[in-house]
Amino acid sequence: MVHILKPNVGATHKIHRRARGNASGSGTTAGRGTKGQQSRSGKGRRAGFEGGQTPLIRRQPKLGGFTRPGRIEFEVLNIGTLEKLDAGSYSVNALKKARLVSGKHPVKILGSGELTKKFTLTVHAASKSAKAAVEKAGGSIVIHKA
């Protein structure tokens, strides 16, 4: 039974023997064209080689910066943005519902913009200018550690 097994039609191909004379169809240059880097033996180039151009790895700065491991990345909210809301008391969850913050990071209020309404804000941090602006409008900021 084993003696009648053979591969499916089209599953095998006749191998192409390069550099076996011009009659084979790919003799002389063996399909590599004439001259040049690609035609030479051992033509493989190291990873990252860019044809003589200074490679990307050498164009990058030699030393990277430094990010402090304990750094807290805040989501910032300017007081000018709060003008869209009605006056009142807002916590981080309320600001998230109002779609002013996403809530992925602790929230910090910054003092950019004008504030005319009275707000009581419970957030994780606030700049001095933001605190001053909110208090000037008659409100307050309560700092709640995350």
TIVO-2410 file (N, C-alpha, C; in nm, 3 decimals):
# residues 146
REC num residu      c1      c2      c3 atome chaine
REC   1      M   0.082  -0.119   0.000     N      A
REC   1      M   0.000   0.000   0.000    CA      A
REC   1      M   0.087   0.126   0.000     C      A
REC   2      V   0.197   0.126   0.076     N      A
REC   2      V   0.284   0.241   0.086    CA      A
REC   2      V   0.347   0.273  -0.050     C      A
REC   3      H   0.366   0.171  -0.133     N      A
REC   3      H   0.436   0.191  -0.261    CA      A
REC   3      H   0.356   0.274  -0.361     C      A
REC   4      I   0.226   0.294  -0.337     N      A
REC   4      I   0.147   0.375  -0.431    CA      A
REC   4      I   0.125   0.519  -0.385     C      A
REC   5      L   0.178   0.554  -0.265     N      A
REC   5      L   0.162   0.691  -0.215    CA      A
REC   5      L   0.248   0.788  -0.295     C      A
REC   6      K   0.193   0.903  -0.326     N      A
REC   6      K   0.272   1.008  -0.390    CA      A
REC   6      K   0.212   1.144  -0.353     C      A
REC   7      P   0.292   1.250  -0.361     N      A
REC   7      P   0.242   1.382  -0.321    CA      A
REC   7      P   0.130   1.432  -0.412     C      A
REC   8      N   0.048   1.523  -0.359     N      A
REC   8      N  -0.061   1.580  -0.439    CA      A
REC   8      N  -0.005   1.654  -0.560     C      A
REC   9      V  -0.087   1.670  -0.661     N      A
REC   9      V  -0.045   1.741  -0.781    CA      A
REC   9      V  -0.019   1.888  -0.745     C      A
REC  10      G   0.096   1.939  -0.785     N      A
REC  10      G   0.132   2.078  -0.756    CA      A
REC  10      G   0.204   2.097  -0.624     C      A
REC  11      A   0.215   1.992  -0.544     N      A
REC  11      A   0.279   2.004  -0.414    CA      A
REC  11      A   0.431   2.005  -0.427     C      A
REC  12      T   0.483   1.948  -0.532     N      A
REC  12      T   0.628   1.946  -0.551    CA      A
REC  12      T   0.664   2.024  -0.675     C      A
REC  13      H   0.783   2.082  -0.672     N      A
REC  13      H   0.832   2.159  -0.787    CA      A
REC  13      H   0.968   2.108  -0.825     C      A
REC  14      K   1.002   2.125  -0.951     N      A
REC  14      K   1.134   2.088  -0.997    CA      A
REC  14      K   1.231   2.193  -0.944     C      A
REC  15      I   1.341   2.151  -0.882     N      A
REC  15      I   1.434   2.247  -0.824    CA      A
REC  15      I   1.507   2.322  -0.934     C      A
REC  16      H   1.540   2.448  -0.905     N      A
REC  16      H   1.609   2.533  -1.003    CA      A
REC  16      H   1.756   2.534  -0.966     C      A
REC  17      R   1.841   2.472  -1.048     N      A
REC  17      R   1.984   2.463  -1.018    CA      A
REC  17      R   2.057   2.580  -1.082     C      A
REC  18      R   2.091   2.678  -1.000     N      A
REC  18      R   2.158   2.797  -1.052    CA      A
REC  18      R   2.307   2.771  -1.078     C      A
REC  19      A   2.365   2.853  -1.164     N      A
REC  19      A   2.507   2.848  -1.196    CA      A
REC  19      A   2.551   2.711  -1.247     C      A
REC  20      R   2.471   2.652  -1.332     N      A
REC  20      R   2.505   2.522  -1.390    CA      A
REC  20      R   2.512   2.532  -1.542     C      A
REC  21      G   2.566   2.645  -1.590     N      A
REC  21      G   2.582   2.662  -1.734    CA      A
REC  21      G   2.472   2.747  -1.794     C      A
REC  22      N   2.504   2.813  -1.906     N      A
REC  22      N   2.408   2.901  -1.969    CA      A
REC  22      N   2.285   2.828  -2.025     C      A
REC  23      A   2.300   2.703  -2.057     N      A
REC  23      A   2.187   2.626  -2.110    CA      A
REC  23      A   2.079   2.607  -2.005     C      A
REC  24      S   2.114   2.615  -1.878     N      A
REC  24      S   2.016   2.596  -1.771    CA      A
REC  24      S   1.922   2.716  -1.757     C      A
REC  25      G   1.960   2.829  -1.819     N      A
REC  25      G   1.876   2.948  -1.808    CA      A
REC  25      G   1.921   3.043  -1.700     C      A
REC  26      S   2.005   2.997  -1.608     N      A
REC  26      S   2.061   3.090  -1.511    CA      A
REC  26      S   2.205   3.055  -1.480     C      A
REC  27      G   2.286   3.058  -1.584     N      A
REC  27      G   2.430   3.035  -1.569    CA      A
REC  27      G   2.501   3.168  -1.560     C      A
REC  28      T   2.628   3.171  -1.582     N      A
REC  28      T   2.715   3.290  -1.578    CA      A
REC  28      T   2.696   3.371  -1.449     C      A
REC  29      T   2.598   3.463  -1.443     N      A
REC  29      T   2.579   3.545  -1.323    CA      A
REC  29      T   2.482   3.481  -1.224     C      A
REC  30      A   2.422   3.372  -1.259     N      A
REC  30      A   2.333   3.296  -1.171    CA      A
REC  30      A   2.216   3.379  -1.120     C      A
REC  31      G   2.164   3.471  -1.203     N      A
REC  31      G   2.045   3.548  -1.166    CA      A
REC  31      G   2.074   3.665  -1.074     C      A
REC  32      R   2.204   3.695  -1.049     N      A
REC  32      R   2.238   3.805  -0.958    CA      A
REC  32      R   2.265   3.936  -1.031     C      A
REC  33      G   2.251   3.937  -1.161     N      A
REC  33      G   2.282   4.059  -1.236    CA      A
REC  33      G   2.432   4.072  -1.253     C      A
REC  34      T   2.477   4.188  -1.300     N      A
REC  34      T   2.619   4.208  -1.325    CA      A
REC  34      T   2.678   4.308  -1.228     C      A
REC  35      K   2.782   4.271  -1.161     N      A
REC  35      K   2.856   4.357  -1.067    CA      A
REC  35      K   2.769   4.414  -0.953     C      A
REC  36      G   2.834   4.483  -0.865     N      A
REC  36      G   2.763   4.546  -0.753    CA      A
REC  36      G   2.761   4.462  -0.628     C      A
REC  37      Q   2.720   4.522  -0.519     N      A
REC  37      Q   2.724   4.458  -0.388    CA      A
REC  37      Q   2.638   4.332  -0.383     C      A
REC  38      Q   2.524   4.338  -0.450     N      A
REC  38      Q   2.432   4.223  -0.444    CA      A
REC  38      Q   2.485   4.102  -0.520     C      A
REC  39      S   2.578   4.124  -0.612     N      A
REC  39      S   2.625   4.012  -0.694    CA      A
REC  39      S   2.739   3.935  -0.629     C      A
REC  40      R   2.799   3.992  -0.525     N      A
REC  40      R   2.917   3.930  -0.464    CA      A
REC  40      R   2.880   3.817  -0.369     C      A
REC  41      S   2.978   3.729  -0.347     N      A
REC  41      S   2.954   3.624  -0.249    CA      A
REC  41      S   2.962   3.687  -0.111     C      A
REC  42      G   2.892   3.631  -0.016     N      A
REC  42      G   2.890   3.686   0.119    CA      A
REC  42      G   2.825   3.822   0.124     C      A
REC  43      K   2.720   3.842   0.042     N      A
REC  43      K   2.660   3.974   0.025    CA      A
REC  43      K   2.573   4.015   0.144     C      A
REC  44      G   2.548   3.924   0.238     N      A
REC  44      G   2.462   3.959   0.351    CA      A
REC  44      G   2.520   4.075   0.430     C      A
REC  45      R   2.435   4.166   0.476     N      A
REC  45      R   2.481   4.280   0.553    CA      A
REC  45      R   2.426   4.272   0.695     C      A
REC  46      R   2.498   4.336   0.787     N      A
REC  46      R   2.456   4.327   0.927    CA      A
REC  46      R   2.319   4.393   0.948     C      A
REC  47      A   2.254   4.354   1.053     N      A
REC  47      A   2.123   4.412   1.085    CA      A
REC  47      A   2.139   4.561   1.111     C      A
REC  48      G   2.050   4.641   1.056     N      A
REC  48      G   2.055   4.785   1.077    CA      A
REC  48      G   2.138   4.859   0.975     C      A
REC  49      F   2.200   4.789   0.879     N      A
REC  49      F   2.280   4.855   0.775    CA      A
REC  49      F   2.187   4.930   0.682     C      A
REC  50      E   2.223   5.058   0.652     N      A
REC  50      E   2.135   5.140   0.568    CA      A
REC  50      E   2.206   5.190   0.444     C      A
REC  51      G   2.289   5.105   0.383     N      A
REC  51      G   2.350   5.139   0.256    CA      A
REC  51      G   2.452   5.250   0.264     C      A
REC  52      G   2.519   5.266   0.376     N      A
REC  52      G   2.620   5.370   0.388    CA      A
REC  52      G   2.569   5.495   0.457     C      A
REC  53      Q   2.437   5.513   0.460     N      A
REC  53      Q   2.378   5.625   0.537    CA      A
REC  53      Q   2.401   5.596   0.684     C      A
REC  54      T   2.416   5.701   0.765     N      A
REC  54      T   2.435   5.679   0.908    CA      A
REC  54      T   2.312   5.607   0.964     C      A
REC  55      P   2.330   5.490   1.022     N      A
REC  55      P   2.215   5.411   1.066    CA      A
REC  55      P   2.136   5.478   1.178     C      A
REC  56      L   2.011   5.441   1.188     N      A
REC  56      L   1.920   5.497   1.287    CA      A
REC  56      L   1.978   5.488   1.428     C      A
REC  57      I   2.039   5.375   1.459     N      A
REC  57      I   2.090   5.353   1.594    CA      A
REC  57      I   2.201   5.453   1.628     C      A
REC  58      R   2.275   5.501   1.526     N      A
REC  58      R   2.381   5.600   1.550    CA      A
REC  58      R   2.331   5.742   1.541     C      A
REC  59      R   2.212   5.761   1.484     N      A
REC  59      R   2.155   5.896   1.476    CA      A
REC  59      R   2.084   5.935   1.605     C      A
REC  60      Q   2.055   5.837   1.688     N      A
REC  60      Q   1.985   5.863   1.814    CA      A
REC  60      Q   2.080   5.928   1.916     C      A
REC  61      P   2.028   6.005   2.010     N      A
REC  61      P   2.114   6.061   2.114    CA      A
REC  61      P   2.183   5.949   2.192     C      A
REC  62      K   2.305   5.979   2.237     N      A
REC  62      K   2.383   5.874   2.301    CA      A
REC  62      K   2.325   5.831   2.435     C      A
REC  63      L   2.281   5.929   2.512     N      A
REC  63      L   2.225   5.896   2.644    CA      A
REC  63      L   2.080   5.940   2.650     C      A
REC  64      G   1.997   5.857   2.705     N      A
REC  64      G   1.856   5.893   2.720    CA      A
REC  64      G   1.839   5.984   2.840     C      A
REC  65      G   1.720   6.033   2.859     N      A
REC  65      G   1.692   6.116   2.976    CA      A
REC  65      G   1.671   6.029   3.098     C      A
REC  66      F   1.611   6.090   3.200     N      A
REC  66      F   1.586   6.016   3.323    CA      A
REC  66      F   1.446   6.048   3.372     C      A
REC  67      T   1.368   5.946   3.398     N      A
REC  67      T   1.235   5.964   3.456    CA      A
REC  67      T   1.238   5.905   3.596     C      A
REC  68      R   1.207   5.989   3.694     N      A
REC  68      R   1.209   5.944   3.833    CA      A
REC  68      R   1.108   5.832   3.852     C      A
REC  69      P   1.148   5.718   3.911     N      A
REC  69      P   1.056   5.605   3.927    CA      A
REC  69      P   0.930   5.639   4.007     C      A
REC  70      G   0.941   5.728   4.107     N      A
REC  70      G   0.826   5.762   4.191    CA      A
REC  70      G   0.742   5.877   4.139     C      A
REC  71      R   0.767   5.919   4.013     N      A
REC  71      R   0.698   6.036   3.957    CA      A
REC  71      R   0.548   6.010   3.947     C      A
REC  72      I   0.468   6.111   3.988     N      A
REC  72      I   0.322   6.099   3.977    CA      A
REC  72      I   0.279   6.177   3.854     C      A
REC  73      E   0.214   6.113   3.763     N      A
REC  73      E   0.166   6.179   3.642    CA      A
REC  73      E   0.021   6.221   3.664     C      A
REC  74      F  -0.003   6.352   3.663     N      A
REC  74      F  -0.136   6.405   3.688    CA      A
REC  74      F  -0.213   6.427   3.559     C      A
REC  75      E  -0.343   6.419   3.571     N      A
REC  75      E  -0.431   6.461   3.463    CA      A
REC  75      E  -0.469   6.604   3.497     C      A
REC  76      V  -0.438   6.699   3.408     N      A
REC  76      V  -0.458   6.840   3.442    CA      A
REC  76      V  -0.592   6.893   3.394     C      A
REC  77      L  -0.646   6.987   3.471     N      A
REC  77      L  -0.773   7.051   3.438    CA      A
REC  77      L  -0.759   7.199   3.471     C      A
REC  78      N  -0.773   7.282   3.369     N      A
REC  78      N  -0.761   7.427   3.389    CA      A
REC  78      N  -0.892   7.485   3.442     C      A
REC  79      I  -0.881   7.591   3.522     N      A
REC  79      I  -1.002   7.650   3.581    CA      A
REC  79      I  -1.091   7.712   3.475     C      A
REC  80      G  -1.033   7.751   3.362     N      A
REC  80      G  -1.113   7.806   3.252    CA      A
REC  80      G  -1.212   7.703   3.198     C      A
REC  81      T  -1.175   7.576   3.204     N      A
REC  81      T  -1.262   7.467   3.158    CA      A
REC  81      T  -1.381   7.448   3.251     C      A
REC  82      L  -1.364   7.481   3.379     N      A
REC  82      L  -1.471   7.464   3.477    CA      A
REC  82      L  -1.588   7.558   3.452     C      A
REC  83      E  -1.566   7.667   3.377     N      A
REC  83      E  -1.673   7.763   3.346    CA      A
REC  83      E  -1.790   7.696   3.273     C      A
REC  84      K  -1.763   7.585   3.205     N      A
REC  84      K  -1.869   7.512   3.133    CA      A
REC  84      K  -1.971   7.452   3.229     C      A
REC  85      L  -1.926   7.422   3.352     N      A
REC  85      L  -2.012   7.358   3.451    CA      A
REC  85      L  -2.093   7.462   3.529     C      A
REC  86      D  -2.201   7.414   3.591     N      A
REC  86      D  -2.278   7.500   3.681    CA      A
REC  86      D  -2.201   7.511   3.813     C      A
REC  87      A  -2.220   7.622   3.883     N      A
REC  87      A  -2.155   7.640   4.013    CA      A
REC  87      A  -2.201   7.531   4.109     C      A
REC  88      G  -2.111   7.487   4.196     N      A
REC  88      G  -2.147   7.382   4.291    CA      A
REC  88      G  -2.026   7.306   4.341     C      A
REC  89      S  -2.052   7.189   4.396     N      A
REC  89      S  -1.948   7.106   4.453    CA      A
REC  89      S  -1.917   6.990   4.358     C      A
REC  90      Y  -1.790   6.968   4.331     N      A
REC  90      Y  -1.750   6.862   4.238    CA      A
REC  90      Y  -1.633   6.781   4.294     C      A
REC  91      S  -1.648   6.649   4.285     N      A
REC  91      S  -1.538   6.559   4.322    CA      A
REC  91      S  -1.477   6.506   4.192     C      A
REC  92      V  -1.376   6.423   4.204     N      A
REC  92      V  -1.313   6.365   4.084    CA      A
REC  92      V  -1.415   6.283   4.006     C      A
REC  93      N  -1.500   6.208   4.077     N      A
REC  93      N  -1.602   6.127   4.009    CA      A
REC  93      N  -1.702   6.214   3.933     C      A
REC  94      A  -1.740   6.327   3.993     N      A
REC  94      A  -1.834   6.418   3.927    CA      A
REC  94      A  -1.770   6.480   3.802     C      A
REC  95      L  -1.640   6.512   3.811     N      A
REC  95      L  -1.569   6.565   3.695    CA      A
REC  95      L  -1.556   6.460   3.585     C      A
REC  96      K  -1.543   6.334   3.628     N      A
REC  96      K  -1.536   6.224   3.531    CA      A
REC  96      K  -1.670   6.208   3.459     C      A
REC  97      K  -1.781   6.218   3.535     N      A
REC  97      K  -1.914   6.209   3.474    CA      A
REC  97      K  -1.940   6.325   3.378     C      A
REC  98      A  -1.884   6.442   3.411     N      A
REC  98      A  -1.899   6.559   3.324    CA      A
REC  98      A  -1.804   6.552   3.203     C      A
REC  99      R  -1.723   6.446   3.198     N      A
REC  99      R  -1.628   6.420   3.089    CA      A
REC  99      R  -1.519   6.527   3.076     C      A
REC 100      L  -1.483   6.585   3.188     N      A
REC 100      L  -1.373   6.681   3.187    CA      A
REC 100      L  -1.239   6.612   3.215     C      A
REC 101      V  -1.246   6.497   3.282     N      A
REC 101      V  -1.127   6.414   3.306    CA      A
REC 101      V  -1.163   6.270   3.277     C      A
REC 102      S  -1.061   6.188   3.250     N      A
REC 102      S  -1.088   6.047   3.222    CA      A
REC 102      S  -1.081   5.963   3.349     C      A
REC 103      G  -1.006   6.012   3.449     N      A
REC 103      G  -0.999   5.940   3.576    CA      A
REC 103      G  -0.892   5.833   3.580     C      A
REC 104      K  -0.805   5.828   3.477     N      A
REC 104      K  -0.699   5.727   3.477    CA      A
REC 104      K  -0.585   5.767   3.569     C      A
REC 105      H  -0.564   5.898   3.585     N      A
REC 105      H  -0.456   5.950   3.668    CA      A
REC 105      H  -0.515   6.043   3.774     C      A
REC 106      P  -0.437   6.074   3.878     N      A
REC 106      P  -0.484   6.173   3.976    CA      A
REC 106      P  -0.507   6.307   3.906     C      A
REC 107      V  -0.602   6.385   3.957     N      A
REC 107      V  -0.642   6.511   3.892    CA      A
REC 107      V  -0.577   6.629   3.962     C      A
REC 108      K  -0.521   6.721   3.881     N      A
REC 108      K  -0.461   6.844   3.934    CA      A
REC 108      K  -0.526   6.963   3.865     C      A
REC 109      I  -0.567   7.062   3.944     N      A
REC 109      I  -0.628   7.183   3.890    CA      A
REC 109      I  -0.518   7.286   3.866     C      A
REC 110      L  -0.516   7.345   3.745     N      A
REC 110      L  -0.420   7.449   3.711    CA      A
REC 110      L  -0.491   7.582   3.690     C      A
REC 111      G  -0.418   7.692   3.705     N      A
REC 111      G  -0.480   7.824   3.708    CA      A
REC 111      G  -0.496   7.897   3.576     C      A
REC 112      S  -0.497   7.828   3.464     N      A
REC 112      S  -0.512   7.896   3.336    CA      A
REC 112      S  -0.659   7.924   3.305     C      A
REC 113      G  -0.689   8.049   3.272     N      A
REC 113      G  -0.827   8.086   3.240    CA      A
REC 113      G  -0.891   8.171   3.349     C      A
REC 114      E  -1.014   8.213   3.322     N      A
REC 114      E  -1.089   8.297   3.416    CA      A
REC 114      E  -1.199   8.215   3.484     C      A
REC 115      L  -1.226   8.247   3.609     N      A
REC 115      L  -1.330   8.177   3.683    CA      A
REC 115      L  -1.422   8.280   3.750     C      A
REC 116      T  -1.554   8.266   3.724     N      A
REC 116      T  -1.650   8.362   3.781    CA      A
REC 116      T  -1.750   8.293   3.874     C      A
REC 117      K  -1.763   8.161   3.864     N      A
REC 117      K  -1.861   8.088   3.944    CA      A
REC 117      K  -1.797   8.032   4.070     C      A
REC 118      K  -1.881   8.002   4.170     N      A
REC 118      K  -1.833   7.949   4.298    CA      A
REC 118      K  -1.830   7.797   4.292     C      A
REC 119      F  -1.711   7.738   4.312     N      A
REC 119      F  -1.693   7.593   4.308    CA      A
REC 119      F  -1.628   7.543   4.436     C      A
REC 120      T  -1.671   7.425   4.479     N      A
REC 120      T  -1.602   7.353   4.584    CA      A
REC 120      T  -1.550   7.226   4.519     C      A
REC 121      L  -1.419   7.218   4.502     N      A
REC 121      L  -1.358   7.107   4.427    CA      A
REC 121      L  -1.281   7.015   4.520     C      A
REC 122      T  -1.303   6.885   4.505     N      A
REC 122      T  -1.226   6.786   4.580    CA      A
REC 122      T  -1.140   6.710   4.478     C      A
REC 123      V  -1.012   6.744   4.474     N      A
REC 123      V  -0.919   6.685   4.377    CA      A
REC 123      V  -0.791   6.641   4.447     C      A
REC 124      H  -0.698   6.585   4.370     N      A
REC 124      H  -0.575   6.532   4.428    CA      A
REC 124      H  -0.467   6.638   4.447     C      A
REC 125      A  -0.467   6.743   4.362     N      A
REC 125      A  -0.366   6.848   4.374    CA      A
REC 125      A  -0.415   6.974   4.303     C      A
REC 126      A  -0.355   7.088   4.339     N      A
REC 126      A  -0.390   7.214   4.274    CA      A
REC 126      A  -0.272   7.309   4.281     C      A
REC 127      S  -0.256   7.390   4.178     N      A
REC 127      S  -0.148   7.489   4.179    CA      A
REC 127      S  -0.190   7.607   4.266     C      A
REC 128      K  -0.091   7.688   4.305     N      A
REC 128      K  -0.118   7.805   4.390    CA      A
REC 128      K  -0.211   7.903   4.317     C      A
REC 129      S  -0.184   7.922   4.186     N      A
REC 129      S  -0.266   8.017   4.110    CA      A
REC 129      S  -0.410   7.968   4.097     C      A
REC 130      A  -0.429   7.836   4.086     N      A
REC 130      A  -0.565   7.781   4.076    CA      A
REC 130      A  -0.638   7.799   4.209     C      A
REC 131      K  -0.570   7.772   4.319     N      A
REC 131      K  -0.631   7.791   4.451    CA      A
REC 131      K  -0.674   7.936   4.470     C      A
REC 132      A  -0.584   8.027   4.433     N      A
REC 132      A  -0.612   8.170   4.449    CA      A
REC 132      A  -0.732   8.212   4.364     C      A
REC 133      A  -0.740   8.162   4.242     N      A
REC 133      A  -0.850   8.199   4.152    CA      A
REC 133      A  -0.984   8.145   4.201     C      A
REC 134      V  -0.986   8.022   4.252     N      A
REC 134      V  -1.110   7.961   4.302    CA      A
REC 134      V  -1.156   8.034   4.429     C      A
REC 135      E  -1.061   8.065   4.517     N      A
REC 135      E  -1.095   8.136   4.642    CA      A
REC 135      E  -1.141   8.279   4.612     C      A
REC 136      K  -1.085   8.341   4.510     N      A
REC 136      K  -1.125   8.476   4.470    CA      A
REC 136      K  -1.270   8.477   4.421     C      A
REC 137      A  -1.311   8.365   4.356     N      A
REC 137      A  -1.448   8.353   4.306    CA      A
REC 137      A  -1.545   8.309   4.416     C      A
REC 138      G  -1.492   8.286   4.537     N      A
REC 138      G  -1.578   8.251   4.650    CA      A
REC 138      G  -1.585   8.102   4.679     C      A
REC 139      G  -1.507   8.023   4.610     N      A
REC 139      G  -1.510   7.877   4.629    CA      A
REC 139      G  -1.393   7.829   4.710     C      A
REC 140      S  -1.373   7.695   4.707     N      A
REC 140      S  -1.258   7.637   4.778    CA      A
REC 140      S  -1.215   7.509   4.709     C      A
REC 141      I  -1.088   7.470   4.735     N      A
REC 141      I  -1.035   7.346   4.682    CA      A
REC 141      I  -0.994   7.259   4.800     C      A
REC 142      V  -1.047   7.137   4.803     N      A
REC 142      V  -1.011   7.040   4.907    CA      A
REC 142      V  -0.917   6.939   4.843     C      A
REC 143      I  -0.797   6.924   4.901     N      A
REC 143      I  -0.699   6.828   4.848    CA      A
REC 143      I  -0.724   6.692   4.912     C      A
REC 144      H  -0.744   6.595   4.823     N      A
REC 144      H  -0.771   6.456   4.866    CA      A
REC 144      H  -0.661   6.370   4.809     C      A
REC 145      K  -0.580   6.310   4.898     N      A
REC 145      K  -0.468   6.226   4.851    CA      A
REC 145      K  -0.524   6.095   4.793     C      A
REC 146      A  -0.463   6.053   4.682     N      A
REC 146      A  -0.509   5.930   4.613    CA      A
REC 146      A  -0.467   5.807   4.689     C      A
***
